[in-house]
């Protein structure tokens, strides 16, 4: 059974041909049919964009890389498909000292990396020390740099992590400089995936490149060229039990059109579906679309060091000029929820009592005049990635009615990253996601004064920083939520540092024979996915 939309036949044929040489048969066939009685090989074909240069999650920060790496490497803890944290490489959650600073861990025994070496405490210690070694170039060390000795390593003053103490092969402790409430949650992210010391050292700078990634996960890399396909095969000795799939073929596509044509043509079984194309696929593929809500917020990011945007009234005018209800309904085809504050609704600290940000063109014009721009103003120099270009165009149209002319260029990811890191990018559009439901992850690394520079935000409010600092050390969930509510109110309403637009809805396409496919948040995890191979062969 095949259902297709109307596209150029030549493109469909080209997409089919692109995979013809590397296609894998599900089972031996005679005259095009599976041989009766032969067990069907369970193969899942998953389509996504290319992940970049590495699968090393100490260096990569991308969800596309994590969707592959997390099948191969594992952290001590992880978040399941319902965003609940669970034990992976440990016998249980670690115990915490009375002062809230020292965690005692016990590794499961008999856990092996796919190169045959057993997981020991020394591998965990090596992994964290590698993270803080300057030559590694780790990008997400800030989630863990409260470990005693981490800052000394980052500064090149030490080569060992003082806060990591090994008792034996299966027991170790990690001591923090101060109590840090979300530490265990950070341990459960891809950024804390554990590497085998011997193999990682031997690979050197090649670690994470092509097939140079070894872990304790349910799958291992058989082949990977980084541009066409990455083939994962089951880890027969997986400590977590029997793996459902024999093979996962992760196929890479340079654009959404080609990727979705491949889905229509049966070359892939699962792929993401952007909001921009949701309406186009609803009628023909409605029963194969599953929606979910990531823990993120889409917003217009502003640089408070910019001469025009440093004026609060201009920032307020921008917010009043956007019709968020209409934006979600027509531009996103309903794939989102209009924002009423910055914090995502699923994150403690979100204020449900607030109304959606008001749309009022006349008020926007009035504020702009009060700011000293009665005849309007041009804000130029913005940079937008292709993935946000449709959103940028829509918002550009909205604010133009209030007299604000947003001028921007659409650039590639590398140019965008460089521009944002320069601290001088006037504005851009972004969806900032948390990897788990905690405001520290969604707020701290973007708006806290120390980190907002690198995001071209340059927000400096000691009161906001103090609220964030306090929330980091408070253990009571209710108190933390209240502190984050206050910080969010200050940042996204009083100071209007950014223009929150909506909380995104995401969706994926999956064939009916794909079982247990679920996305809890941002990263596609295929740990529990299964395929009805017989049904697939007949589809």
C-alpha positions in Angstrom: 0.0 0.0 0.0 1.4 3.4 -1.0 -0.1 6.8 -0.7 1.7 9.7 -2.3 1.2 13.4 -2.7 1.6 15.1 -6.1 5.2 15.8 -6.8 7.4 15.7 -9.8 7.9 12.1 -10.9 11.5 12.8 -11.7 12.2 13.7 -8.1 10.5 10.6 -6.8 12.5 8.4 -9.2 15.7 10.2 -8.2 15.0 9.7 -4.6 14.4 6.0 -5.2 17.6 5.6 -7.2 19.7 7.3 -4.5 19.2 4.4 -2.2 19.0 1.5 -4.7 22.7 0.5 -4.5 22.8 0.5 -0.7 19.4 -1.0 0.0 19.2 -4.0 2.3 16.8 -6.9 1.9 14.7 -7.7 4.9 14.9 -11.5 4.1 16.0 -13.8 1.2 13.6 -13.3 -1.7 12.5 -15.4 -4.6 10.9 -13.6 -7.5 10.6 -10.5 -5.4 8.7 -12.2 -2.5 10.1 -13.2 0.9 10.8 -16.9 1.1 8.1 -18.6 3.1 9.1 -19.7 6.6 12.2 -17.5 6.7 12.3 -15.2 9.8 12.0 -11.6 8.7 14.9 -9.4 9.7 13.7 -6.4 11.8 15.1 -3.3 10.1 14.0 0.3 10.9 14.9 2.9 8.3 15.0 6.3 10.0 15.3 9.6 8.1 16.9 12.8 9.4 19.2 15.6 8.4 23.0 15.2 8.7 24.2 15.5 12.3 27.4 17.5 11.7 31.0 16.5 12.2 30.9 14.3 15.3 28.8 12.0 17.5 30.9 12.9 20.5 28.3 14.4 22.8 31.0 16.3 24.8 31.6 18.3 21.6 28.3 18.2 19.8 25.3 19.9 21.2 22.8 18.9 18.5 19.8 16.7 18.9 20.5 15.0 15.5 23.8 13.8 16.8 22.3 12.7 20.1 19.6 10.7 18.4 22.4 8.4 17.0 24.9 8.6 19.9 22.3 7.8 22.5 21.6 4.4 20.9 25.4 3.6 21.2 26.6 5.4 24.4 24.8 5.7 27.7 24.8 8.0 30.7 24.6 6.8 34.3 20.9 7.9 34.3 18.6 8.8 31.4 15.1 10.2 30.7 12.5 7.8 29.3 9.9 8.4 26.7 7.7 10.1 29.3 10.5 12.4 30.5 10.9 10.5 33.7 14.5 9.9 34.9 15.6 6.3 35.3 18.6 4.3 36.2 20.8 2.9 33.4 24.4 2.0 34.4 23.8 2.1 38.2 22.2 -0.2 40.6 20.0 2.6 41.9 19.9 6.4 42.1 22.9 7.7 44.1 22.7 8.6 47.7 23.4 12.2 48.8 25.2 13.5 51.8 23.5 15.6 54.4 25.2 18.8 53.2 23.8 18.1 49.7 27.2 18.1 48.0 28.5 14.5 47.8 26.8 11.8 45.7 27.7 8.2 46.1 27.3 6.0 43.1 27.3 2.2 42.6 27.8 0.8 39.0 26.0 -2.3 37.8 28.5 -5.2 37.5 28.8 -7.1 34.3 28.2 -4.2 32.0 30.4 -4.3 28.9 31.3 -1.8 26.2 30.9 -3.3 22.8 34.7 -3.7 22.5 34.5 -6.3 25.2 35.9 -4.3 28.1 33.9 -4.1 31.3 32.6 -0.7 32.6 34.5 0.4 35.7 34.6 3.5 37.9 37.8 4.5 36.1 35.9 4.9 32.8 33.5 7.3 34.5 36.3 9.3 36.0 38.1 9.4 32.7 34.9 10.6 30.9 34.4 13.6 33.3 38.1 14.5 33.3 38.1 14.4 29.5 35.1 16.9 29.6 37.1 19.4 31.6 40.4 19.0 29.7 40.7 22.1 27.6 42.1 20.3 24.5 38.9 18.3 24.3 36.9 21.4 23.4 33.8 20.2 25.3 30.8 22.6 24.8 28.5 21.6 27.6 30.8 21.4 30.6 28.9 24.2 32.4 26.3 21.7 33.4 28.9 19.9 35.5 31.5 22.5 36.3 30.3 22.7 39.9 32.2 19.5 40.6 35.2 20.2 42.9 38.3 20.7 40.8 36.4 21.2 37.4 37.4 24.9 37.2 41.0 24.1 37.9 41.1 21.6 35.1 39.4 24.0 32.7 42.0 26.6 33.6 44.8 24.2 33.0 45.8 24.2 36.7 45.1 20.5 37.2 45.0 17.3 35.2 42.8 15.3 37.6 39.3 16.0 39.0 39.6 16.5 42.7 35.9 16.0 43.4 35.8 12.5 41.8 37.0 9.8 44.2 37.1 6.0 43.3 36.5 3.5 46.1 36.7 0.4 43.8 35.7 -0.7 40.3 32.0 -0.2 41.0 31.9 2.5 43.6 32.8 6.2 43.4 31.7 9.6 44.7 31.3 13.0 43.1 31.6 16.1 45.3 30.2 19.5 44.3 31.4 22.9 45.4 27.9 23.7 46.5 24.5 22.0 46.5 23.2 22.0 43.0 19.6 20.9 42.7 19.5 19.7 39.1 22.8 17.9 39.2 21.3 14.4 38.8 19.1 15.6 35.9 22.2 16.9 34.1 23.8 13.5 34.7 20.9 12.0 32.8 21.6 13.9 29.6 23.6 13.0 26.5 26.4 15.3 27.6 27.3 12.8 30.4 27.4 9.7 28.2 30.2 7.4 29.5 33.1 6.4 27.3 35.6 3.5 27.6 38.9 5.0 28.6 41.2 2.8 26.5 39.2 3.0 23.2 38.6 6.7 23.6 42.2 7.5 24.2 43.3 5.3 21.3 40.9 7.1 18.9 42.1 10.6 20.0 40.6 13.3 17.8 38.8 10.7 15.7 36.5 9.8 18.7 32.9 10.3 17.5 33.9 10.5 13.8 32.4 7.9 11.4 32.4 4.5 13.3 34.7 5.7 16.1 32.2 5.6 18.9 31.9 2.7 21.4 29.5 2.4 24.3 27.4 0.2 26.5 24.1 1.0 24.6 21.6 -1.3 22.9 23.2 -0.8 19.4 26.6 -0.4 17.9 27.8 1.3 14.8 28.5 -1.1 11.9 29.1 1.6 9.2 28.8 5.4 9.0 29.9 7.8 6.3 28.3 10.8 8.0 26.5 11.9 4.8 24.5 9.1 3.4 23.7 6.4 6.0 24.7 5.3 9.4 24.0 1.6 10.1 23.4 0.5 13.7 23.2 -3.2 14.6 22.0 -4.7 17.8 24.3 -5.2 20.7 23.8 -8.9 21.4 25.3 -8.6 24.9 23.3 -5.5 25.9 23.1 -5.3 29.7 19.5 -4.0 29.5 18.1 -7.2 27.9 17.1 -8.3 24.4 17.0 -5.5 21.8 13.9 -5.4 19.5 15.5 -4.5 16.2 18.2 -6.2 14.3 19.3 -3.1 12.5 18.6 0.7 12.3 19.5 2.4 9.1 19.7 6.1 9.8 19.5 7.8 6.4 20.6 11.4 5.9 18.9 14.0 3.7 20.0 17.5 2.9 16.4 18.9 2.8 12.9 18.2 3.9 11.5 17.7 0.5 13.8 14.9 -0.4 13.4 13.3 3.0 9.6 13.3 2.8 9.7 12.0 -0.8 11.7 9.1 0.6 9.0 8.5 3.2 6.3 8.6 0.6 8.2 6.2 -1.6 8.8 3.7 1.2 12.5 4.2 1.6 12.2 5.2 5.2 9.8 4.1 8.0 10.0 7.1 10.4 10.9 10.8 10.0 10.1 14.1 11.6 7.5 16.4 10.0 8.0 20.1 10.3 5.1 22.4 11.2 5.5 24.2 7.8 4.6 20.9 6.0 2.0 19.6 8.5 -1.0 20.9 6.6 0.4 19.5 3.4 0.5 16.0 4.8 -2.5 15.9 7.1 -5.0 14.6 4.6 -3.0 11.8 3.0 -1.0 10.7 6.1 -3.1 11.8 9.0 -3.2 8.3 10.6 0.6 8.1 10.4 1.3 11.5 12.2 2.0 11.6 15.9 2.3 15.0 17.7 4.2 15.7 20.9 5.3 18.8 22.8 9.0 19.5 23.5 10.1 21.4 26.5 10.9 24.5 24.6 9.9 28.0 23.7 10.2 29.7 20.3 11.1 33.4 20.6 12.6 36.5 19.0 16.0 36.8 20.6 17.1 40.4 21.2 20.5 42.0 21.9 20.2 44.5 24.7 23.5 46.1 23.7 22.0 47.2 20.4 21.3 50.9 20.3 17.6 50.6 19.3 16.8 47.4 21.3 18.4 48.7 24.4 15.2 50.8 24.8 12.6 48.8 26.8 9.7 50.5 25.0 11.0 49.3 21.6 11.1 45.7 22.9 7.6 46.1 24.3 6.4 47.5 21.0 7.8 44.4 19.2 5.8 42.1 21.5 2.6 44.0 21.2 2.9 44.0 17.4 2.8 40.2 17.0 -0.5 38.4 16.8 0.5 35.1 18.3 -2.9 33.5 18.0 -3.0 34.1 14.3 0.7 33.1 13.9 0.0 29.6 15.4 -3.2 29.1 13.6 -2.2 30.0 10.1 1.6 30.0 9.8 2.1 26.9 12.0 -1.2 25.2 11.0 -1.9 24.8 14.7 1.4 23.2 15.6 2.0 25.2 18.7 0.5 27.1 21.7 0.7 30.9 21.9 3.1 32.0 24.6 2.0 33.8 27.8 5.5 33.9 29.3 9.0 32.5 28.5 9.0 29.3 30.5 7.4 26.3 28.8 4.1 25.1 30.4 5.5 21.7 31.4 8.4 23.3 33.4 7.9 24.1 37.1 7.8 27.9 37.5 5.5 28.5 34.5 2.7 30.8 35.5 -0.6 29.4 34.1 -2.5 32.4 35.4 -1.0 34.8 32.8 -2.9 35.6 29.6 -1.3 35.2 26.2 0.9 38.2 25.4 -1.4 40.9 24.1 -1.7 41.8 20.4 -2.3 45.6 20.1 -0.9 47.4 17.0 -2.0 50.9 18.3 -0.2 50.3 21.6 2.9 49.2 19.7 2.9 52.4 17.7 2.4 54.5 20.8 5.3 52.8 22.6 7.5 53.3 19.6 6.7 57.0 19.5 7.5 57.2 23.2 10.8 55.6 22.5 11.6 58.4 20.1 10.6 56.7 16.8 7.3 58.3 15.9 8.0 57.6 12.2 9.1 54.1 12.7 12.5 52.5 13.0 14.7 50.0 11.1 16.6 47.3 13.0 19.1 45.7 10.6 21.9 43.1 10.7 19.8 40.2 11.9 20.6 36.6 10.9 18.2 33.8 10.6 18.7 30.1 9.8 16.7 28.5 7.0 14.6 26.5 9.6 13.3 29.7 11.1 13.0 31.7 7.8 9.2 31.3 7.4 8.6 32.4 11.0 11.0 35.3 10.6 9.1 36.4 7.5 5.7 36.2 9.3 7.0 38.2 12.3 8.6 40.7 10.0 5.2 41.3 8.4 3.5 41.7 11.8 5.9 44.3 13.2 6.1 46.3 10.0 2.5 47.3 10.6 3.7 49.0 13.8 6.5 50.8 11.9 9.3 48.4 12.8 11.4 47.3 9.9 13.3 44.1 10.7 16.1 43.5 8.2 17.9 40.1 8.2 19.8 37.6 6.1 19.1 33.9 5.9 22.4 32.1 6.6 23.7 28.6 7.1 24.1 27.1 10.6 27.8 27.8 10.8 27.5 31.4 9.9 24.6 31.8 12.4 26.5 30.2 15.2 29.5 32.4 14.6 27.3 35.6 14.4 25.5 34.7 17.7 28.7 34.0 19.5 30.1 37.3 18.5 27.9 39.0 21.1 26.8 41.6 18.5 24.1 39.9 16.6 21.1 42.3 16.9 18.3 39.8 16.7 17.5 36.3 15.6 14.8 33.6 16.0 15.3 30.5 18.0 13.6 27.6 19.8 15.4 27.1 23.1 14.7 23.6 24.5 15.3 22.1 27.9 16.5 18.4 27.9 14.3 17.8 31.0 11.6 19.7 32.8 13.6 22.2 34.8 13.9 25.9 34.5 17.6 26.0 35.1 18.2 24.2 31.9 15.9 26.4 29.9 16.8 29.7 31.4 20.3 29.8 33.0 22.5 29.1 30.0 20.7 31.6 27.8 19.8 34.6 30.0 22.1 34.5 33.1 24.5 37.4 32.7 27.7 35.3 32.3 26.2 33.2 29.5 23.9 35.7 27.8 26.9 37.3 26.2 27.6 34.3 24.0 24.0 34.2 22.9 24.1 37.9 21.8 21.6 38.8 24.5 23.8 40.7 26.9 21.2 40.8 29.7 22.6 42.1 33.0 20.2 42.2 35.9 21.7 41.4 39.3 18.2 40.6 40.7 17.5 38.0 38.0 21.0 36.5 38.5 20.3 36.3 42.3 17.0 34.5 41.8 18.7 32.0 39.4 21.6 31.4 41.8 19.2 30.9 44.7 17.1 28.4 42.8 20.1 26.3 41.9 20.9 25.5 45.6 17.3 25.1 47.0 16.3 21.5 47.2 12.5 22.0 47.9 10.7 21.7 44.5 7.9 24.2 45.4 10.4 26.8 46.5 12.5 26.4 43.4 9.4 26.7 41.2 8.4 30.0 42.9 11.9 31.4 42.4 11.8 30.5 38.7 8.4 32.0 38.4 9.7 35.3 39.8 12.8 35.2 37.5 10.7 34.5 34.5 8.3 37.3 35.3 11.3 39.7 35.7 13.1 38.6 32.5 10.2 38.0 30.0 7.7 40.6 31.3 9.2 43.4 33.3 12.4 43.6 31.3 11.0 42.1 28.1 14.5 40.7 27.3 13.1 38.5 24.4 9.8 38.2 22.6 8.3 34.8 23.4 6.1 33.7 20.5 4.8 30.1 21.1 5.5 26.8 22.7 6.2 24.5 19.7 4.4 21.3 18.8 6.5 18.7 17.0 5.4 15.7 15.0 6.7 12.7 13.2 5.6 10.3 10.5 5.7 6.6 11.2 4.4 3.6 9.2 1.7 1.5 10.9 4.1 -1.5 11.2 6.4 0.6 13.5 5.7 -0.2 17.1 6.4 1.7 20.4 7.5 4.8 18.6 7.3 7.7 21.0 9.2 11.0 21.5 9.3 12.4 25.0 10.9 15.7 24.3 13.6 16.7 21.8 15.7 13.7 20.9 14.5 10.7 19.0 15.3 7.6 21.1 14.8 4.3 19.4 15.6 2.1 22.5 12.0 0.6 22.7 11.0 0.8 19.0 10.0 -2.4 17.3 9.0 -3.4 13.7 6.4 -5.9 12.6 8.6 -7.3 9.9 5.8 -9.4 8.3 3.5 -6.4 8.1 6.3 -4.3 6.7 7.0 -6.8 4.0 3.3 -6.7 2.9 2.9 -2.9 3.2 
